[in-house]
Amino acid sequence: MIQSREMITGHRDTETQRQFERRILCVSVPLWLVAIWFIASTALPVRAQGQNATPPTEWRQFRGTPGLSGTSGATVASTLKLLWTYDAGDVIDSSAAIVDGVVYVGGGNGDLLALDLGTGKLRWKYTTGNLIGESSPTVSRDAVYIGDLGGLVHAVRIQDGTRLWTFKTGTEIKSSPVLAEGVVLIGSYDGHLYALDAGTGTLRWKVQTKGQVHATPAVQNGLAFIAGCDAIFRAIRVKDGREMYQIESGAYTGASPVVAGDRAYFGTFNFEVLALDLKARRIAWRYTQPDAQFPYYSSAALDGGRVIVGGRDKVVHAIDAATGKSVWTFATRARVDSSPVVAGGRVYIGSGDGRLYVLDSASGKKLWEFDAGAGITASPAVAAGKVIIGAQDGRVYAFG
């Protein structure tokens, strides 16, 4: 089924191209069989859907979880309907957060917006004073955090949108904040990963890399993982900023890693998707498409043993997480910088062609699409039966 904003509103954005360019069963079994099962299960990559999915009613940060799994525990209608839109006034590259019936999203003009999830009405607006790019809000019990293109990290009171604190980095921020162990982790184009006290904004530590820190850190078991523009994947201890190890990826990387168990997965600008073995500290496999040499900017989701990611070859790819072999592909009409979210066996992903697609996660079959009439580079947020996404026409769309 295809729906479009043009069908619903009666008009279509004529500046799409210009705007887009901006920017368990218990049985008795023999012990030998139990042993085989244990060995096999510990050797395979972790399946993210389930234990690593978000709770059904919330989506607190970019990619949903600290491990950046891109999976939601929400139940969403099989056929979506447009519920409301909100005009933010400028392009939206930032991806939304959803907590306690409120949508939080950054607009290109520098406004952090709090919108009612049910109606789309504005609850409050906080002006950063700079433009907001891809940095996406993360939400704690009391505050919302976001970075801007002026290099500032902002903490905003959740009740009324007033400023709690700001912290100045050396230059622009496109990384999204992640909360872990009482600190806000965020990268900057000044080459550092920062850890800021979540309550006060005081610098706890910073780690210097050899390039811009574009990616959002993934957090697991006390370690923060960043894939870098310096072609180095780093594991950094959250409590003190000590670098525990490195793995050379050999490629400039803008995508954020998804981390589950002893594996990390991410695409690179060297036209490949990598799986890293974090225990052996080496590349486990490389996925490439020899006939389509295009980079990967989209951050992957991990679901049911499949790594799902968008490519600048205009294609959504599903890759076997254990072997690195292709499972399926789905072609859109423009490059796919939007990062997928998987919920209930369906993949939700935007494309530069202006469409939000819903695909079957096992087969890649298209189940539904919506034509927004403007490119979509932001990533979906899925919670409480709703799908929220922003587009290059400055509108926030809510489906359910």
C-alpha positions in Angstrom: 0.0 0.0 0.0 1.3 3.4 -0.9 0.2 6.6 0.9 1.5 10.1 0.3 1.4 13.5 1.9 0.2 14.7 -1.4 -2.8 12.5 -1.2 -3.6 13.6 2.3 -2.8 17.4 2.1 -3.3 18.0 -1.5 0.1 19.4 -2.2 3.7 18.4 -2.7 7.0 20.1 -1.7 8.6 21.5 -4.8 12.0 22.0 -3.2 12.7 18.4 -2.2 15.9 18.1 -4.0 17.3 21.4 -2.8 16.5 20.6 0.8 17.7 17.1 0.6 21.1 18.1 -0.6 21.3 20.4 2.4 22.3 18.8 4.7 11.6 -22.0 26.5 10.4 -25.5 26.3 11.7 -27.8 29.2 12.5 -31.4 28.3 14.9 -34.1 29.4 17.9 -34.2 27.1 21.3 -35.9 27.2 24.2 -33.9 28.7 26.2 -34.2 25.4 23.3 -32.4 23.6 23.2 -29.7 26.2 27.0 -29.2 25.7 26.7 -28.9 22.0 23.9 -26.4 22.3 25.9 -24.3 24.8 29.0 -24.2 22.6 27.0 -23.3 19.5 24.9 -20.6 21.2 28.0 -18.8 22.7 29.8 -18.9 19.4 27.0 -17.1 17.4 26.2 -13.4 17.4 23.6 -12.3 19.8 20.1 -11.7 18.4 19.1 -8.2 19.3 15.3 -8.4 19.1 13.9 -9.2 22.6 16.5 -8.7 25.3 18.1 -5.7 23.5 15.0 -4.1 22.2 13.5 -1.0 23.8 10.5 -1.2 26.1 7.3 -1.0 24.2 6.4 2.5 25.3 9.6 4.4 25.0 12.5 5.2 22.6 14.9 7.2 24.8 17.8 7.9 22.4 19.3 7.5 18.9 18.9 3.8 17.9 16.8 3.2 21.0 19.2 1.4 23.3 22.7 2.1 24.6 24.0 -0.7 22.4 22.4 1.0 19.4 20.4 -2.1 18.5 17.8 -0.3 16.4 15.1 -2.6 17.7 11.8 -1.8 19.5 9.5 -3.9 21.6 6.5 -1.9 20.5 3.5 -3.4 18.7 2.6 -1.3 15.6 -0.4 -1.6 13.4 0.2 -3.7 10.3 -1.1 -0.9 8.1 -0.1 2.6 9.2 -2.2 5.8 9.1 -0.9 9.3 9.2 -2.0 10.6 12.6 -0.5 14.1 12.6 2.3 16.3 11.3 4.1 19.2 12.9 6.0 21.9 10.9 9.3 22.5 12.7 10.3 25.3 10.3 13.5 23.8 8.9 15.0 20.5 7.7 15.0 17.7 10.2 18.1 15.4 10.2 17.8 14.7 13.9 15.9 11.5 15.0 13.2 11.7 17.6 13.1 10.3 21.2 9.8 9.2 22.7 9.2 9.1 26.5 6.1 9.3 28.6 3.8 10.4 25.8 6.2 13.1 24.5 8.2 13.3 21.3 11.5 15.2 21.5 13.2 16.2 18.2 15.8 18.7 17.0 15.0 21.0 14.1 17.6 22.3 11.7 16.9 25.9 12.8 18.3 25.0 16.3 15.0 24.4 18.2 14.6 21.4 20.4 10.9 20.6 20.4 8.7 18.7 22.8 5.5 17.5 21.1 2.5 15.6 22.5 2.7 12.1 21.1 -1.1 11.8 20.8 -1.9 15.1 19.1 1.4 16.6 17.8 0.8 19.8 19.7 3.8 21.8 21.0 4.5 21.4 24.7 7.6 23.5 24.7 10.4 24.7 22.6 14.0 25.3 23.6 16.3 27.4 21.3 19.9 26.3 21.3 21.2 29.4 19.5 22.9 27.3 16.8 21.8 25.0 14.1 21.1 21.3 14.9 22.3 18.7 12.5 22.1 14.9 13.0 22.5 15.0 16.8 19.4 13.4 18.3 18.1 13.9 21.8 18.4 11.4 24.6 16.1 11.6 27.6 16.7 10.8 31.3 14.2 11.1 34.1 14.7 14.8 34.5 16.5 16.1 31.4 16.8 16.0 27.6 20.3 16.2 26.1 21.3 17.2 22.6 24.3 18.6 20.7 24.4 21.4 18.1 26.5 22.5 15.1 28.1 25.3 17.2 29.8 22.6 19.4 27.5 23.0 22.4 26.0 20.2 24.5 22.7 21.2 26.0 20.8 19.8 29.0 17.2 20.9 29.2 14.7 20.5 31.9 12.1 17.9 30.8 9.1 19.6 32.5 9.3 23.0 30.9 12.2 23.1 28.4 14.4 25.5 30.4 18.1 25.3 30.4 19.9 23.2 33.0 23.5 23.5 31.6 25.6 23.7 28.5 29.1 22.5 27.7 31.3 23.9 24.9 33.3 21.5 22.8 35.9 22.6 20.1 33.6 22.6 17.1 30.4 21.1 15.6 28.5 18.1 17.1 26.7 15.6 14.9 27.1 12.7 17.4 24.1 11.9 19.6 24.4 11.8 23.4 24.2 8.5 25.3 23.7 8.2 29.0 25.8 5.7 31.0 26.9 5.5 34.6 25.9 9.0 35.4 27.6 10.7 32.4 26.6 12.0 29.0 28.8 10.5 26.3 29.1 12.5 23.1 31.5 13.0 20.3 32.6 16.2 18.6 34.3 17.1 15.4 37.2 18.5 17.5 38.3 14.8 17.6 37.3 14.0 21.2 34.8 11.7 22.9 33.5 13.6 26.0 32.1 12.3 29.2 30.1 15.0 31.0 28.4 14.8 34.4 24.7 14.3 33.6 23.6 16.5 36.4 26.0 19.4 36.2 27.7 19.2 32.8 31.1 19.1 34.4 33.8 17.4 32.3 34.6 14.0 33.8 37.1 13.0 31.0 37.7 13.3 27.3 39.5 11.0 24.9 41.3 12.3 21.8 41.1 10.4 18.5 42.9 11.1 15.2 39.8 12.4 13.4 36.3 13.8 13.9 34.0 11.8 16.2 30.9 11.7 14.1 29.5 8.4 15.3 27.3 8.0 18.4 29.0 5.7 21.0 27.5 2.3 21.7 27.7 1.2 25.4 27.9 -2.3 26.7 29.3 -3.8 30.0 31.0 -0.6 31.1 32.6 0.1 27.7 31.8 2.8 25.1 32.5 1.8 21.5 33.1 4.3 18.7 33.8 3.7 15.1 35.9 6.6 13.9 36.7 8.9 11.0 40.3 7.9 11.7 39.5 4.3 10.7 40.0 3.0 14.2 37.3 1.3 16.3 37.9 2.1 20.0 36.7 0.5 23.3 36.8 3.1 26.1 36.0 2.5 29.7 33.1 4.6 30.8 34.1 5.2 34.4 37.5 6.8 33.7 38.0 7.2 29.9 40.8 4.7 29.7 41.1 3.2 26.2 41.0 -0.6 26.6 41.7 -1.6 23.0 41.6 -0.7 19.3 40.6 -2.5 16.2 41.7 -1.0 12.9 38.8 -0.9 10.4 40.9 0.5 7.6 38.1 2.9 6.5 36.6 6.3 7.2 33.4 5.6 9.2 30.5 7.9 9.8 28.0 5.3 10.9 27.5 4.3 14.5 28.2 0.7 15.6 25.6 -1.7 16.8 27.1 -3.8 19.6 25.7 -7.1 20.9 27.7 -9.7 22.8 31.1 -10.1 21.3 30.3 -8.5 17.9 30.0 -5.0 16.6 28.6 -4.2 13.1 28.8 -1.0 11.1 29.2 0.2 7.5 32.1 2.3 6.2 33.0 4.7 3.4 35.1 2.0 1.9 31.9 0.5 0.4 31.6 -2.4 2.9 29.8 -3.5 6.1 32.1 -4.9 8.8 31.5 -7.4 11.6 34.2 -7.1 14.4 35.0 -9.9 16.8 35.5 -8.0 20.1 37.0 -11.0 21.9 39.5 -11.8 19.2 39.8 -8.1 18.4 39.8 -8.5 14.6 37.5 -8.2 11.6 35.2 -11.3 11.5 33.8 -10.6 8.0 33.4 -8.0 5.3 30.2 -7.6 3.3 30.7 -5.9 -0.1 28.7 -5.5 -3.3 31.3 -5.5 -6.1 28.8 -4.1 -8.7 27.8 -1.2 -6.4 30.7 0.7 -4.9 28.9 3.1 -2.6 29.5 4.1 1.0 27.3 3.3 4.0 26.3 6.2 6.2 23.2 4.5 7.8 23.7 2.8 11.2 22.7 -0.8 11.2 19.9 -2.6 13.2 20.4 -6.1 14.5 17.4 -8.4 14.5 16.9 -12.2 14.3 20.5 -12.9 13.3 20.3 -10.3 10.5 22.2 -7.0 10.2 20.0 -4.5 8.4 21.4 -1.3 7.0 20.8 1.3 4.3 23.3 2.2 1.7 24.1 5.1 -0.6 23.6 2.6 -3.5 19.9 3.3 -2.8 19.4 -0.2 -1.3 18.5 -1.6 2.0 20.6 -4.6 2.8 20.0 -7.5 5.2 23.1 -9.5 6.0 23.5 -12.8 7.9 25.2 -11.7 11.2 27.1 -15.0 11.5 28.5 -15.3 8.0 28.3 -11.9 6.4 26.4 -13.3 3.4 23.5 -11.4 1.8 20.0 -12.5 3.0 18.0 -10.0 1.0 18.1 -6.5 -0.6 15.4 -3.9 -1.3 15.9 -1.1 -3.8 14.6 2.4 -3.2 14.9 5.3 -5.6 17.6 7.3 -3.8 20.4 6.9 -1.3 19.5 5.6 2.1 21.2 7.5 4.9 18.3 6.9 7.3 18.9 4.1 9.9 16.4 1.3 10.2 14.3 0.3 13.2 12.9 -3.2 13.5 9.7 -3.8 15.5 7.4 -6.9 15.4 9.2 -8.4 12.4 9.0 -5.2 10.3 11.7 -2.8 9.2 11.0 0.9 9.2 13.3 3.1 7.2 13.4 6.3 5.3 15.0 7.1 2.0 16.2 10.2 0.1 13.4 9.5 -2.4 11.0 10.9 0.2 9.4 7.7 1.3 9.1 5.9 4.6 9.2 2.2 3.9 7.9 -0.8 5.9 9.6 -4.1 4.9 9.3 -7.6 6.1 12.4 -8.2 8.2 12.8 -11.9 7.1 12.3 -11.5 3.4 12.7 -7.8 2.5 9.2 -7.7 0.9 7.7 -4.2 0.9 4.6 -4.1 3.1 3.7 -0.4 3.0 5.2 3.0 2.0 4.4 6.7 2.6 5.5 9.4 0.2 6.4 12.5 2.3 7.3 14.5 -0.8 10.7 15.4 0.7 13.9 13.4 1.3 14.2 11.5 4.6 17.6 11.2 6.2 16.4 11.1 9.8 15.8 7.7 11.4 12.4 6.5 12.8 11.6 6.3 16.5 9.1 3.5 17.3 7.2 3.4 20.6 3.7 3.1 22.1 2.3 1.9 18.8 3.6 5.0 16.9 6.3 5.6 14.3 7.8 9.1 14.4 10.1 10.5 11.7 11.2 13.9 10.4 11.8 14.9 6.8 13.7 17.5 4.8 10.6 19.6 4.4 10.8 20.4 8.1 7.8 18.3 9.1 7.6 15.7 11.8 5.3 12.8 10.8 3.4 10.5 13.3 2.0 7.2 12.1 0.0 4.6 14.0 
